[in-house]
Amino acid sequence: MNRGCAAPTRSGVGSRCEMFGAVNSGLKRYTPGLHQFLKRGVKRTGLPLPKMLCGRPIWTHLQLWDRVVWGDSVLRWITEHLRPGDVFFDVGAHHGWMSMVAAHRTGRNGRVVAFEPSPSSIDFLLYHKRMNRLTQMEIVPKAVTRVDAAAIPFTLVGSGDAVMNSLVEIEEVKSDPRGSTVIQVEAVALDSYSQQTGLVPAMIKIDTEGAELWVCQGARRLLANSRPALIIATHPTWLPEGQKIEDLFALLSGYGYRIVASETLRYKDTDFGDYLCLAE
């Protein structure tokens, strides 16, 4: 995969983060007892740890520090297409990696709106916003779908810190050893949110584990009039019953969007992908 965010923006800071990572890896490998002791001590303090993301350091929650951040192409598209002062909607923000990169691109005069209904992910988002002093980042603790709703069912996998949380009933989740829980969450459509807040996105990232078409159906006005750049993750085997991935691309094509870049991963005989779509 391409690494589109490679160059550090602050001299020396990146190398210090990399050195920290090397020390951590060495302790974990050669002195696991000491590593666990130090890790418990850091955890008690509640202090964040530095992590390199798109060539710049960010303060990260300890539980997520050694997590791999997937989506190199998505990170690159965000940095290439967002400008200072832009508005970015992150639908399915999860831990906030894309939102944090977008916040640095848009700057203090821009706005990043992170939509996320999972309670555990919301906690991580709030932590990352606070520790990185991202005043331009707003967290909306709601699911995004076709229409506004006071309460709709949302499935959490395990504790909720999982990538398969969804509005859709995903068959694989039923056999997941972590178990699952259905909670009620508030929902919003992007068109109504944009009208209520006056925020018009220059770019929308959508990664909702099978509910991407519903999100786009609730953003028809934005797609027709504002023409934001779209980054959409697709999950063909996780779609609602009766829905096909072609339905999503047909809707986008109807509004004059075309795919200009993509990255796919073969999963269970189908292509899960990230797509950059621009209006013609």
Backbone as numpy.savetxt, mean C-alpha at the origin, in Angstrom:
# Nx Ny Nz CAx CAy CAz Cx Cy Cz
13.66 -8.27 -10.83 12.83 -7.07 -10.83 13.69 -5.81 -10.83
13.17 -4.75 -11.39 13.91 -3.50 -11.45 13.92 -2.82 -10.09
14.97 -2.13 -9.80 15.09 -1.34 -8.59 15.10 0.12 -8.99
13.95 0.73 -9.04 13.83 2.08 -9.56 14.10 3.16 -8.55
14.37 2.79 -7.29 14.59 3.78 -6.25 15.91 3.48 -5.58
16.98 3.61 -6.32 18.24 3.12 -5.80 19.12 4.19 -5.17
19.09 5.40 -5.70 20.07 6.39 -5.27 19.66 7.07 -3.97
20.52 7.03 -2.93 20.19 7.71 -1.68 20.15 9.21 -1.87
19.29 9.89 -1.11 19.13 11.33 -1.27 19.94 12.13 -0.26
20.44 11.43 0.78 21.24 12.14 1.77 22.59 11.44 1.91
23.63 12.18 1.77 24.97 11.63 1.81 25.25 10.97 3.16
25.68 9.70 3.13 26.10 9.01 4.34 25.00 8.33 5.10
23.78 8.82 5.01 22.70 8.24 5.80 22.38 6.83 5.35
22.34 6.63 4.04 22.04 5.30 3.52 23.08 4.29 3.95
24.37 4.67 3.92 25.41 3.72 4.31 25.30 3.37 5.79
24.86 4.33 6.63 24.70 4.01 8.05 23.56 3.03 8.26
22.46 3.19 7.50 21.36 2.24 7.59 21.80 0.86 7.14
22.59 0.79 6.06 23.06 -0.48 5.56 24.00 -1.14 6.57
24.83 -0.33 7.23 25.73 -0.86 8.25 24.93 -1.43 9.42
23.88 -0.70 9.82 23.00 -1.17 10.89 22.40 -2.52 10.51
21.97 -2.64 9.26 21.39 -3.90 8.80 22.39 -5.03 8.82
23.64 -4.74 8.43 24.68 -5.76 8.42 24.99 -6.24 9.84
25.06 -5.30 10.78 25.31 -5.66 12.19 24.17 -6.52 12.71
22.94 -6.13 12.41 21.78 -6.89 12.86 21.82 -8.32 12.31
22.13 -8.45 11.01 22.19 -9.77 10.40 23.29 -10.62 11.02
24.43 -9.99 11.32 25.53 -10.71 11.93 25.19 -11.21 13.32
24.56 -10.35 14.11 24.16 -10.76 15.46 23.14 -11.90 15.40
22.19 -11.78 14.48 21.14 -12.80 14.36 21.73 -14.15 13.97
22.77 -14.12 13.15 23.35 -15.37 12.65 24.32 -16.00 13.64
25.20 -15.16 14.23 26.29 -15.72 15.03 26.05 -15.69 16.53
25.24 -14.76 17.00 24.93 -14.70 18.44 23.43 -14.49 18.63
22.64 -15.52 18.30 21.18 -15.36 18.35 20.65 -15.00 19.72
21.30 -15.49 20.78 20.85 -15.15 22.14 20.98 -13.66 22.41
22.14 -13.09 22.06 22.35 -11.65 22.23 21.41 -10.86 21.35
21.19 -11.34 20.13 20.28 -10.66 19.20 18.88 -10.57 19.80
18.37 -11.67 20.37 17.04 -11.66 20.96 16.98 -10.75 22.18
18.05 -10.76 22.98 18.09 -9.90 24.16 18.01 -8.42 23.76
18.81 -8.03 22.77 18.79 -6.64 22.31 17.45 -6.29 21.66
16.89 -7.25 20.92 15.61 -7.00 20.26 14.51 -6.76 21.28
14.49 -7.55 22.38 13.49 -7.35 23.43 13.67 -5.99 24.10
14.93 -5.58 24.26 15.19 -4.28 24.87 14.68 -3.15 24.02
14.93 -3.23 22.70 14.45 -2.19 21.79 12.93 -2.18 21.77
12.33 -3.37 21.80 10.87 -3.46 21.75 10.24 -2.79 22.96
10.86 -2.95 24.13 10.32 -2.33 25.35 10.36 -0.81 25.26
11.36 -0.27 24.58 11.47 1.19 24.49 10.45 1.78 23.53
9.96 0.96 22.57 9.01 1.46 21.57 9.66 2.33 20.52
10.99 2.31 20.46 11.69 3.16 19.49 11.66 2.54 18.10
11.63 3.37 17.06 11.66 2.87 15.68 13.08 2.52 15.26
13.19 1.80 14.16 14.48 1.47 13.59 14.57 2.04 12.18
15.77 2.43 11.74 15.91 2.99 10.39 15.89 1.90 9.33
15.21 2.18 8.23 15.13 1.24 7.11 15.24 2.05 5.82
15.98 1.53 4.86 16.10 2.22 3.59 14.90 1.88 2.70
14.28 2.91 2.15 13.15 2.74 1.25 13.28 3.74 0.12
13.44 3.25 -1.08 13.63 4.13 -2.25 14.83 5.06 -2.06
15.90 4.52 -1.50 17.12 5.29 -1.40 17.18 6.30 -0.29
16.18 6.31 0.60 16.24 7.24 1.72 15.78 6.54 2.98
16.29 6.95 4.14 15.93 6.27 5.38 14.56 6.69 5.88
13.83 5.72 6.41 12.57 6.02 7.08 12.60 5.33 8.44
11.87 5.89 9.39 11.74 5.26 10.69 10.63 4.23 10.62
10.96 3.01 11.05 10.08 1.87 10.86 9.77 1.19 12.19
8.56 0.69 12.33 8.19 -0.08 13.51 9.07 -1.33 13.59
9.50 -1.66 14.81 10.40 -2.80 15.01 9.86 -4.08 14.38
8.56 -4.33 14.50 7.98 -5.56 13.98 8.10 -5.66 12.46
8.28 -4.52 11.80 8.29 -4.51 10.34 9.67 -4.23 9.77
10.65 -4.03 10.64 11.95 -3.56 10.16 12.58 -4.52 9.16
12.47 -5.83 9.41 13.13 -6.78 8.51 12.16 -7.38 7.48
10.97 -6.78 7.33 10.04 -7.24 6.30 10.53 -6.79 4.92
10.38 -7.67 3.96 10.70 -7.31 2.58 9.58 -6.42 2.03
9.96 -5.31 1.41 8.98 -4.43 0.77 8.89 -4.81 -0.70
7.76 -5.44 -1.06 7.55 -5.85 -2.44 7.01 -4.67 -3.25
7.16 -4.76 -4.56 6.58 -3.74 -5.43 7.58 -2.72 -5.92
8.73 -3.19 -6.38 9.75 -2.26 -6.89 9.21 -1.40 -8.03
8.45 -2.03 -8.92 7.91 -1.27 -10.06 6.93 -0.20 -9.57
6.09 -0.56 -8.59 5.13 0.40 -8.06 5.86 1.59 -7.43
6.89 1.31 -6.66 7.68 2.39 -6.04 8.29 3.29 -7.12
8.79 2.67 -8.18 9.41 3.46 -9.25 8.38 4.33 -9.96
7.18 3.77 -10.23 6.13 4.56 -10.91 5.70 5.74 -10.04
5.63 5.54 -8.75 5.26 6.64 -7.85 6.29 7.75 -7.92
7.55 7.39 -7.85 8.60 8.42 -7.86 8.71 9.11 -9.22
8.39 8.39 -10.28 8.51 8.97 -11.63 7.34 9.90 -11.98
6.15 9.61 -11.46 4.96 10.32 -11.93 4.40 11.34 -10.93
4.74 11.25 -9.67 4.27 12.24 -8.71 5.18 13.45 -8.70
4.60 14.61 -8.47 5.36 15.86 -8.41 5.06 16.58 -7.10
5.94 17.49 -6.67 5.66 18.27 -5.46 4.31 18.98 -5.56
3.53 18.88 -4.49 2.22 19.51 -4.46 1.09 18.62 -4.92
1.39 17.43 -5.47 0.36 16.52 -5.96 -0.44 15.90 -4.81
-1.59 15.35 -5.17 -2.41 14.56 -4.25 -2.34 13.10 -4.67
-2.12 12.22 -3.71 -1.98 10.78 -3.97 -2.95 10.02 -3.09
-3.77 9.15 -3.71 -4.66 8.27 -2.96 -4.05 6.87 -2.93
-3.84 6.34 -1.74 -3.30 5.00 -1.56 -4.41 4.10 -1.02
-5.03 3.34 -1.92 -6.19 2.52 -1.56 -5.71 1.10 -1.24
-5.82 0.74 0.03 -5.22 -0.50 0.52 -3.79 -0.21 0.91
-3.62 0.72 1.87 -2.29 1.24 2.20 -1.44 0.27 3.00
-2.06 -0.69 3.68 -1.36 -1.72 4.46 -0.42 -1.06 5.48
0.90 -1.29 5.37 1.83 -0.72 6.35 2.27 0.70 6.01
1.96 1.14 4.80 2.25 2.53 4.45 3.52 2.76 3.67
4.13 1.70 3.12 5.38 1.90 2.38 5.17 2.84 1.19
4.14 2.58 0.41 3.90 3.41 -0.79 3.49 4.83 -0.38
2.71 4.93 0.69 2.28 6.25 1.17 3.48 7.08 1.62
4.44 6.45 2.29 5.60 7.20 2.77 6.46 7.68 1.62
6.65 6.82 0.61 7.41 7.25 -0.57 6.68 8.39 -1.27
5.36 8.26 -1.41 4.57 9.30 -2.06 4.63 10.61 -1.28
4.62 10.52 0.06 4.67 11.73 0.89 5.96 12.49 0.68
7.05 11.78 0.50 8.32 12.46 0.25 8.33 13.08 -1.15
7.63 12.47 -2.11 7.58 13.02 -3.45 6.69 14.27 -3.51
5.53 14.21 -2.86 4.60 15.34 -2.93 5.05 16.50 -2.07
5.81 16.20 -0.99 6.29 17.26 -0.11 5.21 17.81 0.80
5.57 18.81 1.58 4.65 19.38 2.56 3.45 20.07 1.92
3.61 20.50 0.69 2.50 21.18 0.01 1.56 20.21 -0.71
1.92 18.92 -0.72 1.07 17.92 -1.33 0.22 17.23 -0.28
-0.43 16.17 -0.70 -1.31 15.44 0.22 -1.31 13.96 -0.15
-1.18 13.13 0.85 -1.26 11.68 0.67 -2.40 11.17 1.54
-3.35 10.45 0.95 -4.47 9.90 1.69 -4.35 8.38 1.66
-4.16 7.78 2.84 -3.98 6.34 2.97 -5.28 5.72 3.47
-5.94 4.95 2.62 -7.18 4.27 2.98 -6.85 2.85 3.43
-7.27 2.49 4.64 -6.95 1.16 5.16 -7.94 0.78 6.26
-8.68 -0.33 6.11 -9.68 -0.70 7.12 -9.18 -1.66 8.20
-8.03 -2.32 8.00 -7.55 -3.29 8.99 -7.03 -2.58 10.24
-7.57 -2.87 11.41 -7.13 -2.17 12.64 -5.64 -2.28 12.91
-5.03 -3.45 12.71 -3.61 -3.58 12.99 -2.77 -2.77 11.99
-3.19 -2.75 10.73 -2.47 -1.95 9.74 -2.63 -0.46 10.01
-3.80 -0.05 10.48 -4.01 1.35 10.84 -3.05 1.77 11.94
-2.82 0.89 12.91 -1.87 1.20 13.98 -0.47 1.43 13.41
-0.05 0.57 12.48 1.26 0.75 11.87 1.32 2.05 11.07
0.26 2.37 10.34 0.22 3.61 9.57 0.36 4.83 10.48
-0.39 4.84 11.57 -0.33 5.96 12.52 1.07 6.10 13.10
1.69 4.97 13.42 3.05 4.97 13.98 4.04 5.55 12.97
3.96 5.08 11.72 4.90 5.55 10.70 4.68 7.03 10.38
3.44 7.45 10.37 3.18 8.87 10.14 3.80 9.72 11.25
3.60 9.29 12.49 4.10 10.06 13.63 5.63 10.07 13.68
6.24 8.91 13.53 7.69 8.81 13.66 8.43 9.50 12.53
7.81 9.57 11.35 8.45 10.23 10.21 7.96 11.66 9.99
7.09 12.13 10.90 6.58 13.51 10.87 5.99 13.87 9.51
5.12 13.00 9.04 4.50 13.19 7.72 3.17 13.91 7.89
3.24 15.20 8.09 2.01 15.98 8.31 1.13 16.03 7.07
1.70 15.76 5.90 0.94 15.78 4.65 0.20 14.47 4.40
0.33 13.52 5.32 -0.29 12.21 5.16 -1.52 12.10 6.05
-2.65 11.73 5.43 -3.90 11.54 6.16 -4.30 10.08 6.09
-4.71 9.51 7.21 -5.11 8.11 7.27 -6.62 8.02 7.41
-7.24 7.34 6.46 -8.70 7.17 6.47 -8.99 5.70 6.81
-9.50 5.41 7.99 -9.71 4.02 8.43 -10.99 3.42 7.86
-11.04 3.34 6.54 -12.23 2.85 5.86 -11.83 1.96 4.69
-12.74 1.05 4.32 -12.58 0.32 3.07 -13.06 1.22 1.93
-12.55 0.97 0.74 -12.98 1.72 -0.44 -13.69 0.76 -1.39
-14.87 1.14 -1.83 -15.64 0.29 -2.72 -16.56 1.16 -3.60
-17.66 0.57 -4.10 -18.50 1.27 -5.09 -19.31 2.41 -4.50
-19.76 2.24 -3.26 -20.64 3.23 -2.64 -20.25 3.42 -1.17
-20.66 4.54 -0.61 -20.45 4.76 0.82 -21.35 3.81 1.61
-20.87 3.35 2.75 -21.67 2.47 3.60 -21.23 2.62 5.04
-22.20 2.59 5.96 -21.88 2.70 7.38 -21.18 1.46 7.90
-21.49 0.29 7.32 -20.87 -0.95 7.77 -20.99 -2.02 6.69
-19.85 -2.62 6.33 -19.83 -3.75 5.40 -18.85 -4.79 5.94
-19.04 -6.08 5.60 -18.14 -7.11 6.12 -16.75 -7.05 5.47
-15.74 -7.22 6.31 -14.35 -7.19 5.86 -13.63 -8.33 6.57
-12.93 -9.18 5.80 -12.29 -10.36 6.35 -10.83 -10.07 6.71
-10.47 -10.37 7.97 -9.10 -10.26 8.44 -8.50 -11.65 8.55
-7.27 -11.80 8.09 -6.55 -13.06 8.22 -5.66 -12.98 9.45
-5.77 -13.97 10.32 -4.97 -13.98 11.54 -5.28 -12.76 12.40
-4.23 -12.06 12.81 -4.37 -10.86 13.64 -4.80 -9.65 12.83
-4.83 -9.80 11.50 -5.15 -8.67 10.63 -3.94 -8.10 9.94
-2.74 -8.49 10.38 -1.51 -8.04 9.73 -1.16 -9.03 8.62
-1.96 -8.99 7.55 -1.80 -9.95 6.46 -2.13 -9.29 5.14
-1.62 -9.87 4.06 -1.84 -9.27 2.74 -3.13 -9.76 2.08
-3.82 -10.71 2.71 -5.04 -11.24 2.10 -6.31 -10.74 2.78
-6.21 -9.71 3.63 -7.42 -9.09 4.16 -8.21 -8.52 2.99
-9.53 -8.68 2.99 -10.27 -8.26 1.79 -11.77 -8.11 2.04
-12.39 -7.31 1.19 -13.85 -7.25 1.12 -14.41 -8.50 0.44
-13.56 -9.18 -0.32 -13.96 -10.36 -1.07 -13.75 -11.62 -0.23
-14.63 -12.59 -0.36 -14.45 -13.88 0.30 -13.47 -14.71 -0.53
-12.22 -14.72 -0.12 -11.17 -15.43 -0.84 -11.15 -16.89 -0.38
-11.25 -17.80 -1.33 -11.34 -19.23 -1.00 -10.13 -19.71 -0.20
-8.94 -19.23 -0.55 -7.72 -19.67 0.14 -7.73 -19.31 1.62
-8.38 -18.22 1.96 -8.40 -17.77 3.35 -9.11 -18.79 4.24
-10.08 -19.50 3.69 -10.86 -20.45 4.49 -10.00 -21.57 5.05
-8.90 -21.91 4.36 -8.02 -22.97 4.83 -6.71 -22.44 5.42
-6.61 -21.13 5.58 -5.39 -20.54 6.13 -5.23 -20.94 7.59
-4.07 -21.49 7.98 -3.87 -21.94 9.37 -3.95 -20.82 10.40
-3.80 -19.58 9.97 -3.89 -18.45 10.91 -5.33 -18.15 11.30
-6.28 -18.71 10.55 -7.69 -18.43 10.81 -8.09 -17.08 10.26
-9.36 -16.78 10.36 -9.86 -15.50 9.85 -11.03 -15.02 10.69
-11.25 -13.71 10.61 -12.34 -13.06 11.34 -13.02 -12.07 10.42
-14.34 -12.01 10.47 -15.08 -11.02 9.69 -15.52 -9.90 10.63
-15.11 -8.68 10.30 -15.50 -7.51 11.09 -16.33 -6.58 10.21
-17.00 -5.65 10.83 -17.75 -4.63 10.10 -16.91 -3.35 10.04
-16.76 -2.80 8.83 -15.98 -1.57 8.66 -16.79 -0.56 7.87
-16.47 0.69 8.05 -17.10 1.75 7.25 -16.47 1.76 5.87
-17.26 2.12 4.86 -16.76 2.13 3.49 -17.04 3.48 2.83
-16.21 3.81 1.85 -16.37 5.07 1.13 -16.03 4.84 -0.33
-16.68 5.58 -1.21 -16.34 5.59 -2.64 -15.42 6.78 -2.89
-14.47 6.62 -3.79 -13.50 7.69 -4.04 -14.16 8.95 -4.58
-15.18 8.80 -5.42 -15.86 9.98 -5.94 -16.46 10.82 -4.80
-17.13 10.16 -3.88 -17.76 10.92 -2.79 -16.70 11.50 -1.85
-15.62 10.74 -1.61 -14.56 11.28 -0.76 -13.93 12.52 -1.39
-13.68 12.46 -2.69 -13.10 13.60 -3.39 -14.02 14.81 -3.34
-15.31 14.58 -3.53 -16.29 15.68 -3.48 -16.36 16.29 -2.07
-16.35 15.44 -1.06 -16.48 15.92 0.32 -15.26 16.70 0.79
-14.07 16.29 0.33 -12.83 16.90 0.82 -12.26 17.95 -0.13
-12.68 17.90 -1.40 -12.09 18.80 -2.39 -10.74 18.33 -2.89
-10.30 17.15 -2.48 -9.01 16.61 -2.92 -9.18 15.87 -4.24
-8.36 16.22 -5.23 -8.40 15.58 -6.54 -7.04 14.93 -6.78
-6.99 13.61 -6.85 -5.70 12.94 -6.95 -5.06 13.05 -8.33
-3.73 13.20 -8.31 -2.96 13.10 -9.55 -2.65 11.64 -9.84
-2.65 10.82 -8.78 -2.37 9.38 -8.93 -3.15 8.62 -7.87
-3.64 7.43 -8.25 -4.32 6.53 -7.32 -3.66 5.17 -7.41
-3.25 4.65 -6.26 -2.75 3.27 -6.20 -3.84 2.40 -5.59
-4.18 1.29 -6.24 -5.26 0.42 -5.77 -4.73 -1.00 -5.61
-4.77 -1.49 -4.38 -4.35 -2.87 -4.10 -5.27 -3.39 -3.01
-6.38 -4.01 -3.42 -7.44 -4.36 -2.47 -7.81 -5.84 -2.53
-6.89 -6.67 -2.95 -7.03 -8.13 -2.89 -8.34 -8.62 -3.52
-8.57 -8.21 -4.76 -9.71 -8.70 -5.51 -10.85 -7.71 -5.67
-10.81 -6.61 -4.92 -11.91 -5.64 -4.97 -11.59 -4.43 -5.84
-10.61 -4.56 -6.71 -10.15 -3.41 -7.50 -11.23 -2.85 -8.43
-12.03 -3.73 -9.04 -13.10 -3.24 -9.92 -14.11 -2.42 -9.13
-14.47 -2.86 -7.94 -15.41 -2.10 -7.10 -14.86 -0.70 -6.81
-13.56 -0.62 -6.54 -12.95 0.68 -6.26 -13.08 1.59 -7.48
-12.79 1.05 -8.66 -12.87 1.87 -9.88 -14.31 2.26 -10.21
-15.26 1.38 -9.92 -16.66 1.71 -10.15 -17.11 2.87 -9.26
-16.50 3.00 -8.11 -16.81 4.11 -7.22 -16.00 5.36 -7.50
-15.21 5.33 -8.59 -14.37 6.47 -8.95 -14.63 6.92 -10.39
-15.82 6.63 -10.90 -16.11 6.93 -12.30 -15.97 8.42 -12.62
-16.41 9.28 -11.71 -16.33 10.72 -11.96 -14.86 11.17 -12.04
-14.05 10.66 -11.13 -12.63 11.00 -11.16 -11.96 10.50 -12.44
-12.29 9.27 -12.84 -11.70 8.71 -14.05 -12.11 9.50 -15.29
-13.35 9.96 -15.33 -13.85 10.67 -16.50 -13.35 12.10 -16.57
-13.27 12.76 -15.42 -13.00 14.20 -15.43 -11.57 14.57 -15.02
-11.02 13.89 -14.05 -9.71 14.28 -13.51 -8.56 13.49 -14.12
-8.85 12.29 -14.62 -7.87 11.48 -15.35 -6.59 11.20 -14.56
-6.68 10.77 -13.31 -5.46 10.50 -12.55 -4.71 9.30 -13.11
-3.40 9.28 -12.93 -2.63 8.07 -13.23 -3.07 6.98 -12.26
-3.11 5.75 -12.73 -3.57 4.63 -11.90 -2.48 3.57 -11.79
-2.26 3.09 -10.58 -1.45 1.90 -10.35 -2.38 0.87 -9.73
-2.59 -0.23 -10.44 -3.58 -1.21 -10.01 -2.94 -2.59 -9.90
-3.12 -3.21 -8.73 -2.71 -4.61 -8.54 -3.89 -5.50 -8.89
-3.63 -6.59 -9.58 -4.71 -7.50 -9.96 -4.50 -8.88 -9.35
-5.61 -9.50 -8.96 -5.58 -10.81 -8.29 -6.67 -11.68 -8.93
-6.42 -12.24 -10.10 -7.47 -12.91 -10.87 -8.18 -14.06 -10.15
-7.49 -14.77 -9.27 -8.14 -15.91 -8.60 -8.83 -15.49 -7.30
-8.78 -14.22 -6.95 -9.40 -13.75 -5.71 -10.62 -12.86 -5.99
-11.12 -12.86 -7.21 -12.21 -11.96 -7.58 -13.55 -12.44 -7.02
-14.51 -11.52 -6.85 -15.85 -11.92 -6.45 -16.46 -12.87 -7.47
-17.39 -13.69 -7.03 -18.03 -14.66 -7.91 -18.69 -13.96 -9.10
-18.44 -14.49 -10.28 -19.03 -13.94 -11.50 -18.23 -12.82 -12.14
-17.16 -12.41 -11.50 -16.34 -11.31 -12.03 -15.11 -11.87 -12.73
-14.68 -11.21 -13.81 -13.48 -11.59 -14.53 -12.52 -10.41 -14.55
-11.23 -10.69 -14.64 -10.24 -9.61 -14.65 -10.45 -8.71 -15.87
-10.99 -9.28 -16.95 -11.26 -8.49 -18.16 -12.28 -7.39 -17.89
-13.14 -7.58 -16.90 -14.14 -6.56 -16.57 -13.46 -5.27 -16.10
-12.40 -5.42 -15.33 -11.66 -4.25 -14.84 -11.02 -3.50 -16.00
-10.34 -4.22 -16.87 -9.65 -3.55 -17.98 -10.64 -2.96 -18.98
-11.80 -3.59 -19.12 -12.83 -3.03 -20.01 -13.34 -1.70 -19.47
-13.56 -1.63 -18.17 -14.01 -0.37 -17.57 -12.96 0.73 -17.79
-11.70 0.40 -17.53 -10.64 1.40 -17.70 -10.52 1.84 -19.16
-10.61 0.89 -20.07 -10.53 1.22 -21.49 -11.68 2.14 -21.90
-12.85 1.94 -21.31 -13.99 2.78 -21.61 -13.78 4.24 -21.23
-12.89 4.48 -20.27 -12.56 5.85 -19.87 -11.26 6.35 -20.53
-10.79 5.61 -21.52 -9.62 6.06 -22.28 -8.29 5.72 -21.65
-8.26 4.78 -20.73 -7.00 4.38 -20.10 -6.34 3.25 -20.88
-5.02 3.28 -20.89 -4.26 2.20 -21.48 -3.11 1.82 -20.55
-2.68 0.58 -20.63 -1.57 0.09 -19.83 -0.26 0.55 -20.46
0.57 1.25 -19.70 1.85 1.72 -20.24 3.03 0.98 -19.63
2.81 0.28 -18.54 3.88 -0.51 -17.93 3.23 -1.56 -17.03
3.91 -2.67 -16.85 3.35 -3.74 -16.01 4.46 -4.63 -15.49
4.13 -5.34 -14.43 5.00 -6.38 -13.89 4.09 -7.48 -13.35
4.32 -8.71 -13.78 3.44 -9.81 -13.39 4.22 -10.90 -12.70
3.49 -11.66 -11.90 4.04 -12.80 -11.17 3.09 -13.97 -11.37
3.63 -15.09 -11.79 2.80 -16.28 -12.02 2.41 -16.89 -10.68
1.10 -17.05 -10.48 0.59 -17.61 -9.22 -0.62 -18.48 -9.52
-0.48 -19.77 -9.23 -1.57 -20.73 -9.44 -2.14 -20.64 -10.86
-1.23 -20.73 -11.82 -1.59 -20.79 -13.25 -2.26 -19.53 -13.78
-2.05 -18.41 -13.11 -2.56 -17.14 -13.63 -1.58 -16.03 -13.29
-1.76 -14.87 -13.88 -0.84 -13.75 -13.67 -1.41 -12.75 -12.67
-0.78 -12.67 -11.51 -1.03 -11.56 -10.60 -0.11 -10.43 -11.04
-0.63 -9.22 -11.15 0.20 -8.18 -11.72 0.00 -6.81 -11.11
0.98 -5.95 -11.36 0.88 -4.51 -11.07 0.91 -3.80 -12.42
-0.03 -2.86 -12.60 -0.18 -2.17 -13.88 -0.21 -0.68 -13.69
0.56 0.03 -14.51 0.49 1.48 -14.56 -0.38 1.85 -15.75
-1.48 2.55 -15.48 -2.44 2.92 -16.53 -2.55 4.44 -16.61
-2.46 4.96 -17.81 -2.58 6.40 -18.04 -3.70 6.67 -19.03
-4.37 7.80 -18.84 -5.45 8.19 -19.74 -4.86 8.80 -21.00
-5.45 8.47 -22.14 -4.93 8.99 -23.41 -5.44 10.41 -23.66
